[in-house]
Amino acid sequence: MSKLKLLQEATAADKAWMAEVATVFGERDAGMARFHGRATGEPGSRLRDLYNQYVKARDAYTSQ
C-alpha cells in the first residue's frame, strides 16, 4: 500500500475517533481528553474501537 494511502487512512481514523471523543467529552474538553490519555474508552465501547482503529492505522503509516 502506498504511503499516501496509509496517511489518508490514518487521517480518516483520527477524524472518526476524535468525533467520538467530542461526543463523549464535549467539544470543549475533547482535545484535553486526547492528550491526557483519557480518550481511549472502556473495553468494548465504540470509543475504544475507534481508538484501536486509529492506532492501527497510525502505526501502519509510521512503519513505512
Secondary structure, 3 states (H helix, E strand, C coil): CCHHHHHHHHHHHHHHHHHHHHHHHCHHHHHHHHHCCCCCCCCCCHHHHHHHHHHHHHHHHHCC
